[in-house]
Amino acid sequence: MRAVRLFAVVPAGLLVSALAAHAQYTSCPPAPPPPALPPSGADPASPGNGAPGLPGGDATSPGPSAPSSPGPGSPGPGDFPGPGSPGSGPAAPPGAGAGPSSPGPGAPSAPGPSGGGRGGGAAAPSPASGVPGGGTSSAASALLSGEDTLHWKHWWFLESAAYLDLRARIQGPLTPDGRSVATSAPRAPSRRAVALEVVPRLIELARSHRDDDVVASALLALGRLADAGLETDIDPATPSLAAAAEILASRLAAQNSAVAESAALALGLLGEPELAASLVHLVRDDADGRQLVGGGRVATRLRCFAAFGLGLAAQRIDDPEVRQWLALELAETLAEPASRQDELEVALLTAFGLCELPERPLVPRADLRQRAGVERVLSRSTQLRFLDAWVRPTRADGRRSTVVRAHALTAAARLADDCADPLRTATSTQLSDIAENRAESIDVRAAAALALGSTTRGGSHPIDRASRRTLLELVRQGQPIERRMALIGVAQAASQAGAGDDSFEGHSEVRRTLASELARGHSHDRPWIALALGALDEGLHAAGVDAGGTTFDVLQETALKRRGADDTAALALAMALSSRGTKFAAKAGERLERAVETTDDPDARGHLFLAAGLLEHYGLRPVLRKEVREQSAQPVRLWSAAVGLALLGDPVSRELVPRLQEARSSGTQIALAAAIGHTTGAEALAPLVALLDDPQATSATKAAAVDALGALCDLERLPWRHALAHGLPYFVLTSAFVGGGTGVLELPW
């Protein structure tokens, strides 16, 4: 994590109230409590609150839907199933309504139409055909806001970044702490180049461009990149972090909600305590917060994004005293009756779960000691105790909605995940009790099962053994959403080292159970079981444990018997995760080649391309090169092929960069920019910057170029949104997460 950095910010306009009192982070004054707000109902100042099809207010998750129809094509002779045959389509109980088609395989969100969406200006690609379709939703919203909450692609979309690990694999080695890519990474743009060539242009776009999508993209990119100059010896006259902070703060008052929300997120991404103070005022909706937005109430959606920004800032600030201050502000706001709105409460809980404090009690600094709520944030233990009012509410705590409680379980699991015993095991016991309690709602039980996977270990501790048994019982007997969350949870648990003589004793039993379920379980569960097996072995390999060949044999046998494009994709990813770096990699690659030959479904092919990269199977390099050459009209398919090829070590930029320079179609430029941002290195910097200065480039193209620069030049190991997305109960999302292409999970990463 970043060390705390103090810098002189010249207060100007809206920055005065937020920063004048913060010459040093240790003197941050307490924010006054927010004024009373209505306890429930839609917020008229918050466009998008309670979006159709999403849980809002007291709503719970949408109902499941029927499987979508299989993709085109016919079964082939390969060992992976081919498309268009029985068993195809996502898992869902029979008899429910049909869900929408799913988006690409973990690709970044596609841009939405200018003025109505966010981040690019072109309609999102249709997953089935790759042809741009209508509507304002991005590829992310097409997936996450759909009614088919049981599909495995939801989980893969949120978690794939950690498995792909693009930044480290494509640009260079990690720093010693393993958190980010080293600043000297051989293929990454230099910090000096970013500070001199990129940041000034982003500041100018954010300050003066007339298109809101371009401005929003520039603001988010500034949050990722504006601190590059601190690590270089550059001209003091060059636009700096202070200049970026000023423009970000000024845009909090933008009339366009997406612009203001991007500014709030970006302030958090900068990871500076002084700037976090501005977000505190927004979250509290106090007098200073209202001044920052130009007067009047702070919209609920903006308060949510400010809370997300605080959570991201806490992840980037090492100083425990600053984290304690942020956690206190969030806890006090959560305790206010006026905060009892699902959308706001969920955002506050999410941020609170990212403000990890030390396990040993931390003496508060002087300005916090007299505050009534400080006892809630003295240590990790007091944080978890505070969350009890949401995790296991009593009558005195009042009613908590299903969606709020599900996210409270996630927050508790995040705080307890890396704790020592008995704090971790006590949380596991609590989560296990909720997961087994049939009086709880189905969504709360499923969220508890998913959260339990992160607090449980694979060793011989009695509570870990009991928690694994709980998860395995849910795998065998639970309802569909419980079963699938338990599958992911138990795979995660068994692949984490625990206590005892054998720190991974649980993995054999878990693998046997999953293999048995794969052979005899419901066909709709097959993709989930396969991916759980792949994730289990991938985690064991990372820990240096030999997982053996059982998984490969089981997946191979399943692939020989099953048919369907959906199964094809999941089995390929599972086999790649399980086999990469082992003696089974070559055989898995041969089967992957046959799957590519016999699969026509565009979405399934995209996942196969990612599997080829994960597996490092060079036999598919010619196929991927051909896809990259020919798929400019299908952005998601192009992105998947480019990522797979880049993971194989191929210099993708030799193909993509010249085409970007020659392209004249805005749609082609947007597709190429998205692929370039995630798969190339320093050689792509100049062409992307040139698009920003090109008078012929459309606003949509410029927004896409800015998004690509943010991805290309950000040296964090994982995308900025990963902290928010990891372990998320995606089946109970509010519109601040996903809503019309502007939710936090739909923004460019």
C-alpha positions in Angstrom: 0.0 0.0 0.0 1.1 3.5 -0.6 2.7 5.5 2.2 1.0 8.6 3.3 2.2 11.6 1.3 1.6 15.2 2.3 1.6 17.9 -0.3 0.7 21.5 -0.5 -2.6 22.0 -2.2 -3.4 25.6 -3.1 -7.0 26.1 -1.9 -9.2 27.6 -4.6 -12.9 27.8 -4.9 -14.5 24.7 -3.6 -11.2 23.3 -2.3 -11.1 25.9 0.5 -13.7 24.4 2.8 -12.4 20.8 2.3 -8.7 21.4 2.6 -8.0 24.6 4.5 -8.1 22.9 7.9 -5.9 20.0 6.8 -2.3 21.2 6.7 -1.5 17.8 8.1 -3.6 14.7 8.1 -3.3 14.4 11.8 -5.3 17.5 12.4 -8.4 16.5 10.4 -11.3 18.0 12.4 -14.5 16.0 13.0 -17.2 16.6 10.5 -20.5 17.7 12.0 -23.3 15.1 11.8 -25.4 15.2 8.7 -28.8 16.8 8.7 -31.9 14.7 9.0 -33.0 13.0 5.8 -36.1 11.0 5.1 -35.7 7.5 6.5 -36.8 5.7 3.3 -38.0 6.2 -0.2 -36.4 7.5 -3.4 -34.1 10.5 -3.2 -35.3 13.3 -5.6 -31.7 14.6 -5.7 -30.3 11.3 -6.8 -31.0 10.3 -10.4 -30.9 6.6 -10.9 -31.9 5.7 -7.4 -34.0 2.6 -7.4 -33.4 1.8 -11.1 -35.8 -0.7 -12.7 -34.8 -4.3 -12.3 -32.4 -3.6 -9.4 -33.1 -3.8 -5.7 -33.7 -0.5 -4.1 -35.3 0.7 -0.9 -36.5 -2.5 0.7 -36.4 -4.6 -2.4 -34.6 -7.8 -2.5 -32.9 -9.6 -5.4 -34.7 -10.3 -8.7 -36.0 -13.7 -9.4 -34.0 -16.2 -11.5 -34.7 -16.8 -15.1 -34.7 -19.6 -17.5 -31.6 -20.6 -19.4 -30.8 -18.7 -22.5 -30.8 -20.6 -25.7 -27.7 -22.4 -26.8 -25.3 -20.7 -29.3 -25.1 -21.6 -32.9 -23.1 -24.5 -34.3 -23.2 -28.2 -33.8 -21.4 -30.7 -31.6 -17.9 -31.5 -32.6 -15.6 -34.5 -32.0 -13.3 -32.7 -29.6 -13.0 -33.5 -25.9 -14.8 -30.2 -25.0 -18.5 -30.0 -25.8 -19.5 -28.2 -28.9 -22.3 -25.5 -29.1 -25.8 -26.0 -30.0 -26.4 -29.3 -28.2 -28.4 -30.4 -25.1 -27.3 -29.0 -21.9 -26.4 -25.6 -23.3 -27.1 -22.3 -21.7 -26.8 -20.8 -18.2 -28.1 -22.4 -15.1 -31.5 -21.5 -14.0 -34.6 -23.3 -12.6 -37.2 -24.2 -15.2 -40.3 -22.2 -15.6 -38.9 -18.7 -15.0 -38.8 -15.9 -17.4 -36.0 -15.7 -20.0 -33.0 -13.6 -19.1 -30.9 -11.4 -21.3 -27.9 -12.5 -23.2 -24.7 -12.3 -21.4 -21.8 -10.0 -22.2 -18.2 -10.7 -23.0 -15.8 -12.9 -21.0 -14.7 -10.5 -18.2 -13.9 -7.7 -20.6 -14.0 -4.1 -19.5 -17.3 -2.4 -19.9 -18.2 -1.3 -23.3 -18.9 2.4 -23.8 -22.4 3.7 -23.8 -24.0 6.3 -26.1 -22.8 9.9 -25.7 -24.9 11.9 -23.3 -26.9 9.0 -21.9 -24.3 6.6 -20.6 -20.7 6.8 -19.6 -17.3 6.4 -21.1 -17.1 6.3 -24.8 -20.2 7.1 -26.9 -20.7 3.8 -28.8 -23.5 1.4 -28.1 -22.5 -1.7 -26.2 -21.7 -4.7 -28.3 -24.3 -7.5 -28.4 -22.7 -10.5 -26.8 -24.4 -12.9 -29.2 -23.3 -11.3 -32.5 -20.7 -8.7 -31.5 -22.6 -6.1 -33.5 -23.3 -2.9 -31.7 -26.7 -2.9 -30.2 -29.1 -0.3 -28.9 -29.7 1.0 -25.4 -27.5 2.8 -22.9 -26.2 -0.1 -20.9 -22.7 -1.3 -21.0 -21.5 -4.8 -21.3 -21.2 -4.9 -17.6 -24.8 -3.7 -17.0 -26.1 -6.2 -19.6 -24.7 -9.0 -17.4 -25.1 -7.8 -13.8 -28.5 -6.1 -14.1 -30.0 -9.1 -15.9 -32.6 -11.3 -14.2 -30.5 -14.5 -14.5 -28.6 -14.2 -11.3 -27.6 -17.8 -11.3 -25.2 -17.6 -14.2 -21.5 -18.3 -13.6 -20.4 -15.4 -15.8 -21.5 -13.0 -13.1 -18.9 -14.4 -10.8 -16.2 -14.6 -13.5 -16.8 -11.0 -14.5 -16.2 -9.8 -11.0 -13.3 -12.1 -10.1 -11.5 -12.7 -13.4 -9.0 -9.8 -13.0 -7.2 -11.6 -10.2 -6.9 -14.8 -12.3 -5.8 -13.0 -15.4 -3.3 -10.8 -13.6 -2.8 -8.8 -16.7 -0.6 -6.0 -15.4 2.1 -8.2 -13.9 2.1 -10.7 -16.7 2.2 -8.2 -19.6 4.1 -5.2 -18.3 6.6 -6.5 -15.9 7.6 -7.6 -12.4 5.9 -6.8 -9.2 7.1 -4.6 -6.4 8.4 -6.4 -3.3 5.1 -6.2 -1.5 3.4 -7.8 -4.5 0.7 -5.1 -4.6 1.7 -3.2 -7.8 3.9 -3.4 -10.8 7.3 -2.0 -10.3 7.8 1.5 -11.7 10.7 0.1 -13.7 8.6 -2.6 -15.3 10.2 -3.1 -18.8 7.0 -2.6 -20.8 5.2 -0.1 -18.8 5.1 3.6 -19.6 7.6 5.5 -17.5 6.3 7.7 -14.6 8.0 10.6 -16.2 6.2 10.1 -19.5 2.9 9.8 -17.8 3.5 13.0 -15.7 4.6 15.0 -18.7 2.6 13.7 -21.6 -0.6 12.2 -20.2 -1.6 14.0 -17.0 -1.5 17.6 -18.5 -3.9 16.5 -21.3 -6.2 14.8 -18.9 -6.4 17.9 -16.8 -7.2 20.0 -19.8 -9.9 17.6 -21.0 -11.4 17.5 -17.5 -11.4 21.3 -17.3 -12.7 22.3 -20.7 -14.1 19.5 -22.8 -17.8 19.9 -23.7 -18.7 16.2 -23.8 -19.6 14.8 -20.4 -18.4 11.3 -21.2 -14.9 12.6 -22.1 -14.8 14.7 -18.9 -15.9 11.7 -16.7 -13.3 9.5 -18.3 -10.6 12.1 -17.8 -11.5 12.5 -14.1 -11.4 8.8 -13.4 -8.0 8.5 -15.3 -6.7 11.4 -13.3 -7.5 9.6 -10.1 -5.4 6.6 -11.3 -2.5 8.6 -12.8 -2.1 12.1 -11.3 0.4 11.1 -8.7 2.9 9.8 -11.3 4.9 13.1 -11.0 5.6 12.5 -7.3 8.0 9.7 -8.2 9.9 11.7 -10.8 12.1 14.8 -11.0 10.1 17.0 -13.3 9.6 20.7 -14.0 7.7 22.2 -11.1 5.6 24.1 -13.6 4.2 20.9 -15.0 0.5 20.3 -13.9 0.8 18.4 -10.7 -1.2 16.4 -8.2 -2.4 19.6 -6.7 -3.8 20.8 -10.0 -5.5 17.5 -10.6 -7.0 17.6 -7.1 -8.4 21.1 -7.7 -10.1 20.1 -11.0 -11.5 17.0 -9.4 -13.0 18.9 -6.5 -14.4 21.5 -8.8 -16.2 18.8 -10.8 -18.1 17.6 -7.8 -20.6 20.3 -8.5 -21.2 19.2 -12.1 -24.8 19.0 -13.2 -24.1 15.7 -15.0 -24.2 13.1 -12.2 -21.7 10.7 -13.9 -19.2 13.5 -14.0 -19.6 14.3 -10.3 -19.5 10.6 -9.3 -16.4 10.0 -11.3 -14.8 13.0 -9.6 -15.6 11.5 -6.2 -14.2 8.1 -7.1 -11.0 9.8 -8.5 -10.4 11.7 -5.3 -10.5 8.4 -3.4 -8.1 6.7 -5.9 -5.5 9.4 -5.3 -5.2 8.0 -1.8 -4.4 11.3 0.0 -5.8 12.0 3.5 -6.5 15.7 2.7 -8.6 14.8 -0.3 -10.4 12.1 1.6 -11.7 15.0 3.8 -13.7 16.3 0.9 -15.3 12.8 0.5 -16.1 12.7 4.2 -18.1 16.0 3.8 -20.0 14.5 0.8 -20.8 11.3 2.7 -22.0 13.2 5.7 -24.0 15.7 3.6 -22.9 18.4 5.9 -22.6 22.2 5.2 -19.1 21.8 3.7 -20.3 18.9 1.5 -23.2 20.9 0.2 -20.8 23.8 -0.6 -18.7 21.3 -2.6 -21.7 20.5 -4.8 -22.7 24.1 -5.2 -25.4 24.3 -2.5 -28.4 22.0 -1.7 -28.4 18.4 -0.6 -25.8 16.0 -1.7 -27.5 13.5 -4.0 -27.7 10.0 -2.5 -25.9 8.5 -5.5 -23.0 11.0 -5.1 -22.9 10.1 -1.4 -22.6 6.5 -2.4 -19.7 7.2 -4.8 -18.0 9.3 -2.2 -18.3 6.3 0.2 -16.8 4.0 -2.4 -14.0 6.6 -2.8 -13.3 6.5 0.9 -13.1 2.7 0.8 -10.6 2.9 -2.1 -8.6 5.6 -0.3 -8.4 3.5 2.8 -6.9 0.7 0.7 -4.2 3.1 -0.5 -3.3 4.7 2.8 -1.0 2.8 5.1 -1.3 5.0 8.2 -3.6 3.3 10.7 -4.6 6.6 12.3 -6.0 7.9 9.0 -7.9 4.7 8.5 -9.3 4.9 12.0 -10.6 8.4 11.2 -12.2 7.3 7.9 -13.7 4.3 9.6 -15.1 6.5 12.4 -16.7 8.9 9.8 -18.4 5.9 8.1 -19.5 4.3 11.3 -21.1 7.5 12.6 -22.9 8.1 9.3 -24.1 4.5 9.3 -25.5 4.9 12.8 -27.6 7.9 11.8 -31.3 7.1 11.3 -31.2 9.3 8.2 -28.8 6.9 6.5 -31.4 4.1 6.4 -31.7 4.0 2.7 -30.6 0.7 1.1 -28.4 2.3 -1.6 -26.5 4.6 0.8 -26.3 2.0 3.6 -24.8 -0.6 1.3 -22.2 1.8 0.0 -21.3 2.8 3.6 -21.0 -0.8 4.7 -18.8 -1.6 1.6 -16.5 1.2 2.4 -16.4 0.4 6.1 -15.3 -3.2 5.2 -12.3 -1.8 3.3 -11.1 0.3 6.3 -9.2 -2.5 8.0 -7.7 -1.5 11.4 -5.0 -3.3 13.4 -6.2 -6.2 15.5 -4.5 -4.7 18.6 -6.4 -1.6 20.0 -5.3 1.7 18.5 -5.2 4.8 20.7 -7.2 7.4 18.8 -5.5 10.7 18.0 -6.5 13.7 20.1 -9.2 15.2 17.9 -11.1 11.8 17.8 -11.0 10.8 21.4 -14.1 12.8 22.5 -16.3 11.6 19.7 -19.1 9.3 20.9 -18.6 6.7 18.2 -14.8 6.2 18.6 -15.2 3.0 20.6 -16.5 1.4 17.4 -13.2 1.8 15.7 -10.5 1.0 18.2 -9.5 -2.2 16.5 -10.6 -4.8 14.0 -12.6 -6.5 16.8 -14.6 -3.4 17.6 -15.3 -2.9 13.9 -16.7 -6.4 13.7 -18.7 -5.9 16.8 -20.2 -2.7 15.3 -21.3 -4.6 12.2 -23.3 -7.0 14.4 -26.2 -4.6 14.2 -26.4 -5.5 10.5 -25.1 -9.0 10.5 -27.4 -10.3 13.3 -29.7 -7.4 14.0 -31.7 -7.5 17.2 -35.1 -5.9 17.8 -33.4 -2.8 19.2 -31.4 -2.5 16.0 -34.6 -2.3 13.9 -35.4 -3.9 10.6 -32.5 -4.4 8.1 -33.4 -5.2 4.5 -32.1 -8.3 2.7 -29.8 -6.4 0.4 -28.3 -4.4 3.3 -27.7 -7.5 5.4 -26.1 -9.4 2.5 -23.5 -6.6 2.0 -23.0 -6.4 5.8 -21.9 -10.0 5.7 -19.4 -9.2 2.9 -18.0 -6.3 4.9 -17.6 -8.5 8.0 -15.8 -11.2 6.0 -13.4 -8.7 4.4 -12.5 -7.4 7.9 -12.0 -10.8 9.4 -10.3 -12.5 6.4 -6.7 -11.9 7.4 -7.3 -11.8 11.2 -5.6 -14.2 13.6 -7.7 -16.7 15.5 -10.0 -16.5 17.4 -11.3 -13.3 15.7 -11.4 -15.0 12.3 -12.9 -18.2 13.6 -15.6 -16.3 15.6 -16.7 -14.6 12.4 -16.7 -17.9 10.6 -18.9 -19.4 13.3 -21.3 -16.5 12.9 -21.4 -16.7 9.1 -21.9 -20.5 9.3 -24.9 -20.1 11.7 -26.5 -17.7 9.3 -25.9 -19.9 6.2 -27.5 -22.8 8.0 -30.5 -20.9 9.4 -33.5 -21.7 7.2 -35.4 -18.8 8.8 -33.1 -16.4 7.0 -33.9 -15.3 3.5 -32.3 -17.2 0.6 -30.2 -14.2 -0.4 -28.8 -13.7 3.1 -28.0 -17.4 3.3 -26.2 -17.3 -0.1 -24.3 -14.2 0.9 -23.2 -15.9 4.1 -22.0 -19.0 2.2 -19.9 -16.8 -0.1 -18.5 -14.8 2.7 -17.8 -17.9 4.8 -15.4 -19.1 2.0 -13.1 -16.1 2.7 -12.9 -16.6 6.5 -12.5 -20.4 6.4 -9.1 -22.2 5.9 -8.1 -25.6 4.7 -6.3 -26.7 7.9 -7.4 -28.8 10.9 -8.8 -26.1 13.2 -12.1 -27.5 14.5 -14.0 -24.4 13.4 -12.5 -24.5 9.9 -13.5 -28.2 9.6 -17.0 -27.3 10.8 -17.2 -24.4 8.3 -16.1 -26.6 5.4 -18.7 -29.2 6.4 -21.4 -26.4 6.3 -20.3 -25.4 2.9 -20.2 -28.9 1.6 -23.7 -29.6 2.9 -25.0 -26.6 1.1 -23.3 -27.9 -2.1 -25.2 -31.1 -1.7 -28.5 -29.9 -0.4 -28.8 -26.1 -0.8 -31.1 -24.2 -3.1 -29.5 -23.2 -6.5 -28.0 -19.8 -5.4 -26.9 -21.2 -2.1 -25.3 -24.2 -3.8 -23.3 -22.1 -6.3 -22.1 -19.6 -3.7 -21.1 -22.5 -1.5 -19.2 -24.1 -4.3 -17.0 -21.0 -4.8 -16.8 -20.5 -1.0 -15.5 -24.0 -0.2 -13.0 -23.9 -3.1 -11.6 -20.7 -1.7 -11.5 -22.1 1.8 -9.8 -25.3 1.0 -7.0 -23.6 -1.0 -6.0 -21.3 1.9 -3.5 -22.5 4.4 -4.8 -23.1 7.9 -3.6 -24.3 11.3 -2.5 -27.7 12.3 0.0 -30.3 11.1 -1.5 -30.3 7.7 -2.4 -26.8 6.7 -4.3 -28.0 3.6 -5.9 -31.2 5.0 -9.4 -30.2 3.7 -8.6 -30.0 0.0 -8.8 -33.8 -0.7 -12.3 -34.1 0.8 -13.5 -31.0 -1.0 -12.2 -32.2 -4.3 -13.8 -35.6 -3.9 -17.1 -34.0 -3.1 -16.9 -31.7 -6.0 -15.9 -34.4 -8.4 -18.8 -36.5 -7.2 -21.2 -33.6 -7.7 -19.9 -33.0 -11.2 -20.5 -36.6 -12.2 -24.1 -36.8 -10.8 -25.3 -33.3 -10.1 -27.7 -31.2 -12.1 -26.6 -30.1 -15.5 -27.2 -26.5 -14.6 -24.6 -26.8 -11.8 -21.8 -28.2 -14.0 -20.2 -24.9 -14.9 -20.1 -23.8 -11.3 -18.6 -27.1 -10.1 -16.0 -27.1 -12.8 -14.9 -23.6 -12.0 -14.8 -24.3 -8.3 -12.5 -27.3 -9.0 -10.3 -25.0 -11.2 -10.2 -22.3 -8.6 -9.3 -24.8 -5.9 -6.4 -26.2 -7.8 -5.2 -22.7 -8.9 -5.1 -21.6 -5.2 -3.2 -24.7 -4.2 -0.7 -24.3 -7.0 -0.1 -20.7 -5.9 0.6 -21.9 -2.4 3.0 -24.5 -3.7 0.8 -27.5 -3.0 0.7 -30.4 -5.6 -3.0 -30.8 -6.4 -2.5 -34.0 -8.3 -4.3 -35.0 -11.5 -7.7 -35.8 -10.1 -9.3 -32.6 -11.3 -7.9 -33.0 -14.8 -9.3 -36.5 -15.1 -12.7 -35.4 -13.8 -12.9 -32.4 -16.1 -11.8 -34.4 -19.1 -14.4 -37.1 -18.5 -17.1 -34.5 -18.1 -16.0 -32.7 -21.3 -16.3 -36.0 -23.2 -19.9 -36.5 -22.2 -21.4 -33.0 -22.1 -22.5 -30.6 -24.9 -23.2 -26.9 -25.0 -21.4 -23.7 -25.6 -21.9 -22.6 -22.0 -20.3 -25.8 -20.7 -17.5 -25.4 -23.2 -16.5 -22.0 -21.9 -16.7 -22.9 -18.2 -14.9 -26.3 -18.6 -12.1 -24.6 -20.6 -11.5 -21.9 -18.0 -11.6 -24.5 -15.2 -9.1 -26.8 -17.0 -6.8 -23.8 -17.7 -6.9 -22.8 -14.0 -6.3 -26.3 -12.8 -3.7 -27.4 -15.3 -1.5 -24.4 -16.0 2.1 -24.9 -14.9 1.5 -28.6 -14.4 2.3 -31.8 -16.4 -1.3 -31.8 -17.6 -1.0 -28.4 -19.4 -0.1 -29.9 -22.8 -3.1 -32.3 -22.8 -5.4 -29.5 -21.7 -4.1 -27.4 -24.5 -4.8 -30.1 -27.1 -8.4 -30.3 -25.9 -8.7 -26.5 -25.9 -7.6 -26.5 -29.5 -10.4 -28.9 -30.5 -12.9 -26.8 -28.6 -11.9 -23.7 -30.5 -12.3 -25.6 -33.8 -15.8 -26.8 -33.0 -17.2 -23.7 -31.2 -18.9 -20.9 -33.1 -20.7 -19.1 -30.3 -18.9 -15.7 -30.0 -19.1 -15.4 -26.2 -17.9 -19.0 -25.7 -15.0 -18.4 -28.1 -14.0 -15.3 -26.1 -13.7 -17.4 -23.0 -11.7 -20.0 -24.8 -9.3 -17.4 -25.9 -8.8 -16.3 -22.3 -8.3 -20.0 -21.3 -5.6 -20.3 -24.0 -3.8 -17.3 -22.4 -4.2 -18.6 -18.9 -2.9 -22.0 -19.9 -0.1 -20.5 -21.9 -0.9 -22.8 -24.8 1.0 -21.6 -27.8 -0.7 -23.9 -30.2 -3.6 -21.5 -30.4 -1.4 -18.5 -31.2 -2.2 -18.5 -35.0 -5.9 -18.6 -34.2 -5.6 -15.7 -31.8 -3.6 -13.7 -34.2 -6.2 -14.2 -36.9 -9.0 -13.1 -34.5 -7.0 -9.9 -33.6 -6.5 -9.1 -37.2 -10.2 -9.6 -38.2 -12.4 -8.6 -35.2 -12.3 -4.8 -35.1 -16.1 -4.8 -35.5 -16.6 -7.1 -32.5 -15.1 -5.2 -29.5 -15.5 -7.8 -26.8 -14.2 -10.7 -29.1 -11.3 -8.5 -30.1 -10.5 -7.7 -26.5 -10.6 -11.4 -25.5 -8.3 -12.5 -28.3 -5.9 -9.7 -27.6 -5.7 -10.5 -23.9 -5.2 -14.2 -24.7 -2.4 -13.4 -27.1 -0.8 -10.9 -24.8 -0.7 -13.6 -22.0 1.1 -15.8 -24.5 3.8 -13.1 -24.7 2.9 -12.0 -28.2 3.7 -8.4 -29.0 0.1 -7.5 -29.7 0.9 -3.8 -30.2 2.6 -4.6 -33.5 -0.8 -5.4 -34.9 -3.1 -3.1 -32.9 -1.2 0.1 -32.8 -0.7 0.6 -36.5 -4.3 -0.2 -37.1 -5.3 2.4 -34.5 -3.2 5.0 -36.3 -4.8 4.2 -39.6 -8.4 3.7 -38.5 -10.9 6.4 -39.4 -14.1 4.8 -38.1 -14.9 5.8 -34.5 -16.3 2.3 -33.8 -13.0 0.7 -34.9 -10.9 3.2 -32.9 -13.0 2.5 -29.8 -12.6 -1.2 -30.1 -8.9 -1.0 -30.7 -8.3 1.4 -27.9 -10.0 -0.9 -25.4 -7.8 -3.8 -26.4 -4.6 -1.7 -26.5 -5.2 -0.3 -23.0 -5.1 -3.8 -21.4 -2.7 -5.7 -23.6 0.3 -3.4 -24.6 3.0 -1.3 -23.0 4.8 2.0 -23.5 4.8 1.7 -27.3 1.1 2.5 -27.3 1.3 5.7 -25.3 2.0 8.1 -28.1 -0.7 6.9 -30.5 -3.3 7.1 -27.7 -2.2 10.6 -26.7 -2.3 11.6 -30.4 -6.0 10.7 -30.5 -6.7 13.2 -27.8 -5.2 15.9 -30.0 -6.8 14.8 -33.2 -9.4 17.3 -34.4 -11.1 14.7 -36.5 -11.6 12.3 -33.5 -15.1 12.1 -32.1 -15.8 12.6 -28.5 -16.6 8.9 -28.2 -13.1 8.1 -29.6 -11.5 10.5 -27.2 -13.3 9.1 -24.2 -12.2 5.6 -25.3 -8.6 6.8 -25.7 -8.7 8.3 -22.2 -10.0 5.0 -20.7 -7.3 3.1 -22.5 -4.6 5.5 -21.1 -6.0 5.0 -17.6 -5.6 1.2 -18.0 -2.2 1.4 -19.8 -0.5 3.7 -17.4 -2.0 2.5 -14.1 0.7 0.4 -12.4 -1.6 -1.1 -9.7 -1.4 -4.8 -10.0 -5.2 -5.3 -10.1 -7.8 -2.9 -11.5 -9.1 -0.2 -9.2 -12.5 -1.8 -8.9 -11.2 -5.2 -7.7 -11.4 -4.1 -4.0 -15.1 -3.3 -4.4 -15.9 -6.3 -6.6 -14.1 -9.2 -4.8 -16.5 -11.4 -2.9 -19.4 -9.2 -3.8 -22.9 -10.7 -3.4 -23.8 -9.8 -7.0 -27.3 -11.2 -6.8 -28.3 -8.3 -4.5 -26.8 -5.1 -6.1 -28.1 -1.6 -5.7 -28.1 0.9 -8.6 -24.9 2.5 -7.3 -23.2 -0.7 -8.3 -25.0 -1.3 -11.6 -27.5 1.1 -13.1 -27.9 2.2 -16.7 -24.2 2.0 -17.6 -23.1 4.4 -14.8 -22.8 2.1 -11.8 -19.4 1.8 -10.2 -18.9 -1.7 -11.6 -19.7 -0.5 -15.1 -17.0 2.1 -15.2 -13.8 1.6 -17.2 -11.1 -0.4 -15.4 
